[in-house]
Amino acid sequence: MEHHPTAWLAEAASAAGQEGSGNLLRVVLIVMVLGCALTAWFLLRGYKRKDD
């Protein structure tokens, strides 16, 4: 069996077509929540008090 770098993409696309949009929506929501949390942490870390 030969290894093709884009084979996983084709498999994921065919599986997504069979499963519907449920899994895709779940992944998008998780990425959005993690992105918001990371952005909030990045923006709010500059407001720490420095008592040096």
LODRENDO-575263 format. One record per residue: z, x, y of N, C-alpha, C, O, CB in turn; residue in three letters. Coordinates in steps of 0.02 Angstrom, whole numbers, plus 50000, padded with zeros to 5 digits. Glycine has a CB too. Example, Ala and Ser with C-alpha at 12.3 -4.5 7.8 and 13.67 -1.06 7.14 Angstrom:
REM residues 2
((50390, 50660, 49716), (50390, 50615, 49775), (50390, 50660, 49835), (50423, 50712, 49834), (50452, 50565, 49776), "ALA")
((50354, 50642, 49888), (50357, 50684, 49947), (50394, 50645, 50002), (50402, 50670, 50057), (50286, 50704, 49970), "SER")
REM end
This chain:
REM residues 52
((50000, 50042, 49941), (50000, 50000, 50000), (50000, 50044, 50062), (50044, 50086, 50071), (50061, 49952, 50000), "MET")
((49951, 50034, 50104), (49946, 50074, 50165), (49991, 50044, 50219), (50003, 49984, 50222), (49874, 50077, 50189), "GLU")
((50014, 50089, 50262), (50057, 50067, 50317), (50015, 50061, 50381), (49984, 50110, 50402), (50116, 50116, 50328), "HIS")
((50014, 50002, 50410), (49979, 49992, 50473), (50031, 49977, 50527), (50073, 49933, 50518), (49927, 49934, 50467), "HIS")
((50028, 50012, 50584), (50079, 50002, 50637), (50081, 49931, 50663), (50134, 49909, 50686), (50065, 50049, 50694), "PRO")
((50026, 49895, 50661), (50026, 49827, 50689), (50036, 49774, 50636), (50031, 49714, 50651), (49961, 49814, 50725), "THR")
((50050, 49793, 50574), (50059, 49744, 50520), (50119, 49700, 50533), (50117, 49640, 50518), (50066, 49780, 50453), "ALA")
((50172, 49728, 50559), (50233, 49687, 50572), (50219, 49634, 50624), (50248, 49579, 50621), (50291, 49732, 50594), "TRP")
((50176, 49649, 50672), (50159, 49601, 50724), (50120, 49542, 50695), (50133, 49484, 50713), (50119, 49634, 50780), "LEU")
((50074, 49557, 50650), (50035, 49503, 50618), (50081, 49460, 50575), (50073, 49399, 50574), (49978, 49533, 50576), "ALA")
((50127, 49491, 50539), (50174, 49453, 50498), (50219, 49409, 50541), (50232, 49352, 50523), (50216, 49500, 50455), "GLU")
((50242, 49436, 50596), (50286, 49398, 50640), (50249, 49339, 50670), (50277, 49285, 50678), (50315, 49442, 50695), "ALA")
((50186, 49349, 50688), (50146, 49295, 50718), (50133, 49240, 50668), (50136, 49181, 50685), (50080, 49323, 50745), "ALA")
((50119, 49258, 50606), (50106, 49207, 50555), (50170, 49170, 50538), (50169, 49110, 50526), (50075, 49238, 50492), "SER")
((50226, 49205, 50536), (50290, 49173, 50522), (50310, 49127, 50579), (50338, 49073, 50567), (50345, 49225, 50509), "ALA")
((50297, 49147, 50641), (50315, 49105, 50698), (50274, 49041, 50698), (50298, 48988, 50719), (50304, 49144, 50764), "ALA")
((50212, 49045, 50675), (50171, 48985, 50672), (50197, 48935, 50621), (50190, 48874, 50630), (50099, 49003, 50656), "GLY")
((50225, 48959, 50568), (50252, 48916, 50516), (50320, 48887, 50535), (50335, 48830, 50519), (50257, 48954, 50449), "GLN")
((50360, 48926, 50569), (50429, 48907, 50584), (50433, 48860, 50644), (50482, 48823, 50650), (50471, 48968, 50596), "GLU")
((50385, 48861, 50688), (50389, 48822, 50749), (50418, 48865, 50804), (50421, 48926, 50799), (50432, 48760, 50738), "GLY")
((50438, 48832, 50858), (50461, 48871, 50916), (50537, 48878, 50917), (50564, 48905, 50966), (50439, 48837, 50980), "SER")
((50572, 48857, 50867), (50645, 48861, 50866), (50671, 48932, 50869), (50715, 48948, 50909), (50672, 48827, 50804), "GLY")
((50644, 48975, 50826), (50668, 49044, 50824), (50648, 49082, 50887), (50687, 49122, 50913), (50640, 49080, 50763), "ASN")
((50588, 49069, 50912), (50566, 49102, 50973), (50610, 49081, 51032), (50630, 49124, 51072), (50493, 49084, 50989), "LEU")
((50626, 49018, 51037), (50669, 48994, 51091), (50738, 49025, 51085), (50769, 49042, 51136), (50674, 48918, 51090), "LEU")
((50764, 49031, 51025), (50830, 49061, 51014), (50830, 49134, 51037), (50877, 49155, 51070), (50850, 49057, 50940), "ARG")
((50778, 49171, 51020), (50774, 49242, 51041), (50768, 49247, 51116), (50801, 49289, 51147), (50713, 49276, 51007), "VAL")
((50727, 49204, 51147), (50719, 49206, 51220), (50786, 49191, 51254), (50803, 49225, 51303), (50666, 49156, 51242), "VAL")
((50823, 49142, 51230), (50887, 49126, 51261), (50937, 49183, 51253), (50974, 49197, 51300), (50915, 49062, 51230), "LEU")
((50939, 49214, 51196), (50986, 49270, 51185), (50969, 49328, 51231), (51013, 49359, 51260), (50985, 49293, 51111), "ILE")
((50904, 49343, 51237), (50883, 49398, 51281), (50899, 49382, 51354), (50920, 49426, 51392), (50807, 49412, 51273), "VAL")
((50891, 49318, 51374), (50907, 49299, 51442), (50982, 49307, 51456), (51001, 49333, 51509), (50886, 49227, 51456), "MET")
((51024, 49285, 51410), (51096, 49290, 51420), (51117, 49363, 51424), (51156, 49383, 51467), (51134, 49254, 51364), "VAL")
((51091, 49404, 51378), (51108, 49475, 51379), (51082, 49509, 51442), (51116, 49553, 51470), (51080, 49510, 51318), "LEU")
((51024, 49490, 51465), (50996, 49518, 51526), (51037, 49499, 51587), (51049, 49541, 51631), (50925, 49495, 51536), "GLY")
((51060, 49436, 51590), (51102, 49415, 51646), (51169, 49452, 51646), (51193, 49473, 51698), (51114, 49339, 51643), "CYS")
((51198, 49460, 51587), (51261, 49496, 51582), (51253, 49569, 51603), (51295, 49596, 51639), (51289, 49492, 51511), "ALA")
((51199, 49601, 51581), (51187, 49670, 51599), (51174, 49677, 51674), (51197, 49725, 51705), (51128, 49698, 51559), "LEU")
((51136, 49631, 51702), (51123, 49633, 51774), (51187, 49623, 51814), (51198, 49658, 51864), (51071, 49580, 51793), "THR")
((51228, 49575, 51793), (51292, 49563, 51828), (51336, 49625, 51824), (51367, 49644, 51874), (51328, 49503, 51798), "ALA")
((51340, 49656, 51766), (51381, 49717, 51759), (51354, 49772, 51804), (51393, 49806, 51838), (51382, 49740, 51686), "TRP")
((51288, 49780, 51806), (51258, 49833, 51847), (51271, 49822, 51921), (51285, 49869, 51957), (51183, 49838, 51833), "PHE")
((51265, 49759, 51943), (51276, 49745, 52014), (51349, 49747, 52034), (51366, 49771, 52088), (51247, 49677, 52031), "LEU")
((51393, 49723, 51990), (51464, 49719, 52008), (51501, 49785, 51998), (51556, 49792, 52025), (51497, 49666, 51967), "LEU")
((51473, 49832, 51962), (51509, 49896, 51952), (51514, 49936, 52016), (51556, 49980, 52021), (51475, 49937, 51898), "ARG")
((51471, 49921, 52065), (51474, 49957, 52128), (51531, 49933, 52174), (51546, 49965, 52224), (51409, 49950, 52164), "GLY")
((51561, 49876, 52157), (51615, 49848, 52198), (51684, 49871, 52176), (51735, 49846, 52201), (51611, 49772, 52197), "TYR")
((51687, 49917, 52128), (51752, 49942, 52107), (51787, 49978, 52164), (51754, 50012, 52204), (51745, 49988, 52046), "LYS")
((51853, 49970, 52169), (51890, 50007, 52220), (51901, 50077, 52196), (51918, 50089, 52139), (51958, 49973, 52236), "ARG")
((51891, 50125, 52241), (51903, 50195, 52225), (51965, 50216, 52263), (51964, 50224, 52324), (51842, 50240, 52243), "LYS")
((52020, 50226, 52226), (52084, 50245, 52257), (52097, 50320, 52250), (52154, 50340, 52239), (52142, 50205, 52224), "ASP")
((52045, 50360, 52255), (52053, 50433, 52248), (52087, 50462, 52308), (52098, 50522, 52311), (51986, 50467, 52237), "ASP")
REM end
